[in-house]
Amino acid sequence: EAMRCTEEDKTSLGSYMLREEANHWWKNARQRLGAGGVVIT
């Protein structure tokens, strides 16, 4: 592999990437649905 990372580092990076993707998705969902009066929890 080009990047030599520990399994712990790979897990941390993967978690970070998934969290940021989820944050981006929620931000867009709020903009699309929240403006129409739909309650998002």
PDB file with SEQRES, HELIX, SHEET and CRYST1 records, atoms N, CA, C and O in Angstrom:
SEQRES   1 A   41  GLU ALA MET ARG CYS THR GLU GLU ASP LYS THR SER LEU          
SEQRES   2 A   41  GLY SER TYR MET LEU ARG GLU GLU ALA ASN HIS TRP TRP          
SEQRES   3 A   41  LYS ASN ALA ARG GLN ARG LEU GLY ALA GLY GLY VAL VAL          
SEQRES   4 A   41  ILE THR                                                      
HELIX    1 AA1 GLU A    7  ALA A   29  1                                  23    
HELIX    2 AA2 ARG A   30  GLY A   34  3                                   5    
CRYST1    1.000    1.000    1.000  90.00  90.00  90.00 P 1           1          
ATOM      1  N   GLU A   1       0.831  -1.190   0.000  1.00  0.00           N  
ATOM      2  CA  GLU A   1       0.000   0.000   0.000  1.00  0.00           C  
ATOM      3  C   GLU A   1       0.873   1.249   0.000  1.00  0.00           C  
ATOM      4  O   GLU A   1       1.976   1.253   0.548  1.00  0.00           O  
ATOM      5  N   ALA A   2       0.374   2.283  -0.608  1.00  0.00           N  
ATOM      6  CA  ALA A   2       1.108   3.544  -0.640  1.00  0.00           C  
ATOM      7  C   ALA A   2       1.098   4.216   0.725  1.00  0.00           C  
ATOM      8  O   ALA A   2       2.096   4.805   1.141  1.00  0.00           O  
ATOM      9  N   MET A   3      -0.043   4.125   1.429  1.00  0.00           N  
ATOM     10  CA  MET A   3      -0.140   4.720   2.762  1.00  0.00           C  
ATOM     11  C   MET A   3      -0.010   3.622   3.803  1.00  0.00           C  
ATOM     12  O   MET A   3      -0.780   2.661   3.815  1.00  0.00           O  
ATOM     13  N   ARG A   4       0.946   3.776   4.648  1.00  0.00           N  
ATOM     14  CA  ARG A   4       1.115   2.797   5.721  1.00  0.00           C  
ATOM     15  C   ARG A   4       0.524   3.389   6.989  1.00  0.00           C  
ATOM     16  O   ARG A   4       1.148   4.207   7.664  1.00  0.00           O  
ATOM     17  N   CYS A   5      -0.683   2.963   7.296  1.00  0.00           N  
ATOM     18  CA  CYS A   5      -1.407   3.450   8.468  1.00  0.00           C  
ATOM     19  C   CYS A   5      -1.760   2.266   9.343  1.00  0.00           C  
ATOM     20  O   CYS A   5      -1.936   1.146   8.862  1.00  0.00           O  
ATOM     21  N   THR A   6      -1.861   2.528  10.625  1.00  0.00           N  
ATOM     22  CA  THR A   6      -2.322   1.484  11.528  1.00  0.00           C  
ATOM     23  C   THR A   6      -3.812   1.267  11.303  1.00  0.00           C  
ATOM     24  O   THR A   6      -4.496   2.132  10.754  1.00  0.00           O  
ATOM     25  N   GLU A   7      -4.305   0.128  11.722  1.00  0.00           N  
ATOM     26  CA  GLU A   7      -5.740  -0.149  11.611  1.00  0.00           C  
ATOM     27  C   GLU A   7      -6.543   0.883  12.400  1.00  0.00           C  
ATOM     28  O   GLU A   7      -7.641   1.262  11.992  1.00  0.00           O  
ATOM     29  N   GLU A   8      -6.001   1.332  13.523  1.00  0.00           N  
ATOM     30  CA  GLU A   8      -6.677   2.356  14.333  1.00  0.00           C  
ATOM     31  C   GLU A   8      -6.789   3.669  13.553  1.00  0.00           C  
ATOM     32  O   GLU A   8      -7.836   4.317  13.570  1.00  0.00           O  
ATOM     33  N   ASP A   9      -5.713   4.056  12.874  1.00  0.00           N  
ATOM     34  CA  ASP A   9      -5.747   5.283  12.068  1.00  0.00           C  
ATOM     35  C   ASP A   9      -6.735   5.155  10.914  1.00  0.00           C  
ATOM     36  O   ASP A   9      -7.455   6.105  10.605  1.00  0.00           O  
ATOM     37  N   LYS A  10      -6.774   3.991  10.277  1.00  0.00           N  
ATOM     38  CA  LYS A  10      -7.720   3.764   9.182  1.00  0.00           C  
ATOM     39  C   LYS A  10      -9.155   3.867   9.682  1.00  0.00           C  
ATOM     40  O   LYS A  10     -10.016   4.433   9.009  1.00  0.00           O  
ATOM     41  N   THR A  11      -9.406   3.315  10.867  1.00  0.00           N  
ATOM     42  CA  THR A  11     -10.744   3.369  11.455  1.00  0.00           C  
ATOM     43  C   THR A  11     -11.124   4.807  11.788  1.00  0.00           C  
ATOM     44  O   THR A  11     -12.252   5.231  11.536  1.00  0.00           O  
ATOM     45  N   SER A  12     -10.186   5.551  12.350  1.00  0.00           N  
ATOM     46  CA  SER A  12     -10.452   6.956  12.681  1.00  0.00           C  
ATOM     47  C   SER A  12     -10.750   7.766  11.431  1.00  0.00           C  
ATOM     48  O   SER A  12     -11.686   8.566  11.424  1.00  0.00           O  
ATOM     49  N   LEU A  13      -9.975   7.574  10.381  1.00  0.00           N  
ATOM     50  CA  LEU A  13     -10.194   8.301   9.135  1.00  0.00           C  
ATOM     51  C   LEU A  13     -11.535   7.918   8.515  1.00  0.00           C  
ATOM     52  O   LEU A  13     -12.278   8.784   8.053  1.00  0.00           O  
ATOM     53  N   GLY A  14     -11.841   6.623   8.504  1.00  0.00           N  
ATOM     54  CA  GLY A  14     -13.121   6.175   7.959  1.00  0.00           C  
ATOM     55  C   GLY A  14     -14.295   6.763   8.718  1.00  0.00           C  
ATOM     56  O   GLY A  14     -15.279   7.185   8.109  1.00  0.00           O  
ATOM     57  N   SER A  15     -14.204   6.795  10.035  1.00  0.00           N  
ATOM     58  CA  SER A  15     -15.269   7.370  10.861  1.00  0.00           C  
ATOM     59  C   SER A  15     -15.439   8.852  10.568  1.00  0.00           C  
ATOM     60  O   SER A  15     -16.561   9.348  10.463  1.00  0.00           O  
ATOM     61  N   TYR A  16     -14.328   9.552  10.437  1.00  0.00           N  
ATOM     62  CA  TYR A  16     -14.371  10.984  10.129  1.00  0.00           C  
ATOM     63  C   TYR A  16     -15.049  11.223   8.778  1.00  0.00           C  
ATOM     64  O   TYR A  16     -15.905  12.099   8.655  1.00  0.00           O  
ATOM     65  N   MET A  17     -14.666  10.445   7.774  1.00  0.00           N  
ATOM     66  CA  MET A  17     -15.229  10.627   6.433  1.00  0.00           C  
ATOM     67  C   MET A  17     -16.734  10.365   6.440  1.00  0.00           C  
ATOM     68  O   MET A  17     -17.494  11.119   5.832  1.00  0.00           O  
ATOM     69  N   LEU A  18     -17.169   9.309   7.120  1.00  0.00           N  
ATOM     70  CA  LEU A  18     -18.599   8.999   7.190  1.00  0.00           C  
ATOM     71  C   LEU A  18     -19.365  10.081   7.937  1.00  0.00           C  
ATOM     72  O   LEU A  18     -20.466  10.457   7.532  1.00  0.00           O  
ATOM     73  N   ARG A  19     -18.793  10.581   9.019  1.00  0.00           N  
ATOM     74  CA  ARG A  19     -19.448  11.626   9.810  1.00  0.00           C  
ATOM     75  C   ARG A  19     -19.611  12.896   8.980  1.00  0.00           C  
ATOM     76  O   ARG A  19     -20.674  13.516   9.000  1.00  0.00           O  
ATOM     77  N   GLU A  20     -18.580  13.283   8.258  1.00  0.00           N  
ATOM     78  CA  GLU A  20     -18.663  14.485   7.434  1.00  0.00           C  
ATOM     79  C   GLU A  20     -19.674  14.314   6.308  1.00  0.00           C  
ATOM     80  O   GLU A  20     -20.399  15.253   5.980  1.00  0.00           O  
ATOM     81  N   GLU A  21     -19.728  13.130   5.716  1.00  0.00           N  
ATOM     82  CA  GLU A  21     -20.712  12.868   4.660  1.00  0.00           C  
ATOM     83  C   GLU A  21     -22.128  12.958   5.223  1.00  0.00           C  
ATOM     84  O   GLU A  21     -23.019  13.515   4.583  1.00  0.00           O  
ATOM     85  N   ALA A  22     -22.334  12.408   6.427  1.00  0.00           N  
ATOM     86  CA  ALA A  22     -23.654  12.469   7.061  1.00  0.00           C  
ATOM     87  C   ALA A  22     -24.024  13.916   7.397  1.00  0.00           C  
ATOM     88  O   ALA A  22     -25.173  14.317   7.211  1.00  0.00           O  
ATOM     89  N   ASN A  23     -23.074  14.693   7.882  1.00  0.00           N  
ATOM     90  CA  ASN A  23     -23.338  16.104   8.184  1.00  0.00           C  
ATOM     91  C   ASN A  23     -23.732  16.862   6.924  1.00  0.00           C  
ATOM     92  O   ASN A  23     -24.651  17.681   6.947  1.00  0.00           O  
ATOM     93  N   HIS A  24     -23.044  16.592   5.840  1.00  0.00           N  
ATOM     94  CA  HIS A  24     -23.358  17.237   4.562  1.00  0.00           C  
ATOM     95  C   HIS A  24     -24.765  16.850   4.105  1.00  0.00           C  
ATOM     96  O   HIS A  24     -25.525  17.702   3.644  1.00  0.00           O  
ATOM     97  N   TRP A  25     -25.113  15.569   4.231  1.00  0.00           N  
ATOM     98  CA  TRP A  25     -26.433  15.088   3.822  1.00  0.00           C  
ATOM     99  C   TRP A  25     -27.527  15.772   4.639  1.00  0.00           C  
ATOM    100  O   TRP A  25     -28.522  16.230   4.077  1.00  0.00           O  
ATOM    101  N   TRP A  26     -27.351  15.847   5.970  1.00  0.00           N  
ATOM    102  CA  TRP A  26     -28.363  16.471   6.821  1.00  0.00           C  
ATOM    103  C   TRP A  26     -28.520  17.955   6.517  1.00  0.00           C  
ATOM    104  O   TRP A  26     -29.633  18.480   6.514  1.00  0.00           O  
ATOM    105  N   LYS A  27     -27.404  18.627   6.263  1.00  0.00           N  
ATOM    106  CA  LYS A  27     -27.474  20.049   5.932  1.00  0.00           C  
ATOM    107  C   LYS A  27     -28.318  20.251   4.679  1.00  0.00           C  
ATOM    108  O   LYS A  27     -29.174  21.135   4.648  1.00  0.00           O  
ATOM    109  N   ASN A  28     -28.090  19.451   3.659  1.00  0.00           N  
ATOM    110  CA  ASN A  28     -28.871  19.555   2.429  1.00  0.00           C  
ATOM    111  C   ASN A  28     -30.324  19.157   2.648  1.00  0.00           C  
ATOM    112  O   ASN A  28     -31.226  19.786   2.095  1.00  0.00           O  
ATOM    113  N   ALA A  29     -30.562  18.123   3.444  1.00  0.00           N  
ATOM    114  CA  ALA A  29     -31.937  17.679   3.714  1.00  0.00           C  
ATOM    115  C   ALA A  29     -32.713  18.773   4.443  1.00  0.00           C  
ATOM    116  O   ALA A  29     -33.881  19.013   4.135  1.00  0.00           O  
ATOM    117  N   ARG A  30     -32.082  19.429   5.394  1.00  0.00           N  
ATOM    118  CA  ARG A  30     -32.747  20.518   6.123  1.00  0.00           C  
ATOM    119  C   ARG A  30     -33.115  21.658   5.181  1.00  0.00           C  
ATOM    120  O   ARG A  30     -34.200  22.230   5.286  1.00  0.00           O  
ATOM    121  N   GLN A  31     -32.225  21.984   4.274  1.00  0.00           N  
ATOM    122  CA  GLN A  31     -32.498  23.069   3.332  1.00  0.00           C  
ATOM    123  C   GLN A  31     -33.661  22.712   2.415  1.00  0.00           C  
ATOM    124  O   GLN A  31     -34.504  23.562   2.126  1.00  0.00           O  
ATOM    125  N   ARG A  32     -33.718  21.469   1.955  1.00  0.00           N  
ATOM    126  CA  ARG A  32     -34.774  21.046   1.034  1.00  0.00           C  
ATOM    127  C   ARG A  32     -36.107  20.862   1.734  1.00  0.00           C  
ATOM    128  O   ARG A  32     -37.132  21.328   1.237  1.00  0.00           O  
ATOM    129  N   LEU A  33     -36.114  20.196   2.869  1.00  0.00           N  
ATOM    130  CA  LEU A  33     -37.362  19.821   3.528  1.00  0.00           C  
ATOM    131  C   LEU A  33     -37.807  20.808   4.595  1.00  0.00           C  
ATOM    132  O   LEU A  33     -39.006  21.020   4.779  1.00  0.00           O  
ATOM    133  N   GLY A  34     -36.870  21.407   5.293  1.00  0.00           N  
ATOM    134  CA  GLY A  34     -37.203  22.313   6.387  1.00  0.00           C  
ATOM    135  C   GLY A  34     -37.955  23.548   5.922  1.00  0.00           C  
ATOM    136  O   GLY A  34     -38.821  24.052   6.637  1.00  0.00           O  
ATOM    137  N   ALA A  35     -37.639  24.032   4.754  1.00  0.00           N  
ATOM    138  CA  ALA A  35     -38.291  25.239   4.245  1.00  0.00           C  
ATOM    139  C   ALA A  35     -39.765  25.003   3.955  1.00  0.00           C  
ATOM    140  O   ALA A  35     -40.559  25.943   3.981  1.00  0.00           O  
ATOM    141  N   GLY A  36     -40.141  23.755   3.678  1.00  0.00           N  
ATOM    142  CA  GLY A  36     -41.528  23.434   3.362  1.00  0.00           C  
ATOM    143  C   GLY A  36     -42.369  23.127   4.579  1.00  0.00           C  
ATOM    144  O   GLY A  36     -43.524  22.722   4.445  1.00  0.00           O  
ATOM    145  N   GLY A  37     -41.818  23.308   5.761  1.00  0.00           N  
ATOM    146  CA  GLY A  37     -42.573  23.061   6.978  1.00  0.00           C  
ATOM    147  C   GLY A  37     -42.542  21.619   7.448  1.00  0.00           C  
ATOM    148  O   GLY A  37     -43.260  21.264   8.383  1.00  0.00           O  
ATOM    149  N   VAL A  38     -41.731  20.784   6.824  1.00  0.00           N  
ATOM    150  CA  VAL A  38     -41.604  19.391   7.231  1.00  0.00           C  
ATOM    151  C   VAL A  38     -40.679  19.332   8.437  1.00  0.00           C  
ATOM    152  O   VAL A  38     -39.596  19.917   8.421  1.00  0.00           O  
ATOM    153  N   VAL A  39     -41.098  18.632   9.478  1.00  0.00           N  
ATOM    154  CA  VAL A  39     -40.290  18.513  10.682  1.00  0.00           C  
ATOM    155  C   VAL A  39     -39.250  17.425  10.472  1.00  0.00           C  
ATOM    156  O   VAL A  39     -39.582  16.298  10.105  1.00  0.00           O  
ATOM    157  N   ILE A  40     -37.994  17.769  10.706  1.00  0.00           N  
ATOM    158  CA  ILE A  40     -36.897  16.817  10.594  1.00  0.00           C  
ATOM    159  C   ILE A  40     -36.309  16.623  11.976  1.00  0.00           C  
ATOM    160  O   ILE A  40     -35.944  17.591  12.644  1.00  0.00           O  
ATOM    161  N   THR A  41     -36.216  15.378  12.407  1.00  0.00           N  
ATOM    162  CA  THR A  41     -35.614  15.088  13.713  1.00  0.00           C  
ATOM    163  C   THR A  41     -34.429  14.189  13.559  1.00  0.00           C  
ATOM    164  O   THR A  41     -33.790  13.833  14.550  1.00  0.00           O  
TER     165      THR A  41                                                      
END                                                                             
